[in-house]
Amino acid sequence: MRFYLDEDVPVAVADALRRKKIDVLTAAEAGNVQCSDRAQLDYAARTGRCIATRNVAHFVLLAEQAIQHQRSHAGILLVSSHFRGNEIRRITEGIVRVAKDNPGGLEEYAVRYL
């Protein structure tokens, strides 16, 4: 499973995921810093990556719009606000669990919560 982390997910999570052999790309690495949420989701969809974000409210709305307008994506992983930004280990463990449970990736239009 391949992930794309938007700017709301700490870069340290990407580093920790790579140590666990998870394929991950950050918004900064992709040159997408300060892009709109829709642009972030579109990029993730074009590259076949599940987007992970802490921006739950906006991405729930984008997920609904994707279904309404039949704009498929490779999955949205919503990182709960219950995780503080400094809880790198817990966020990483949650993403690793999703990857292990879905080795072929999430189904089209899927939304999961950590």
Buried (B, 14 or more C-beta within 10 A) or exposed (E): BBBBBBBBBBBBBBEBBEEEEBEBBBBEEBEBEEBEBBEBBBBBBEEEBBBBBBBBEBBBEBBEEBEEEEBEBBBBBBBEEEBEBEBBEBBBBBBBEBBEEBEEBBEEBBBBEB
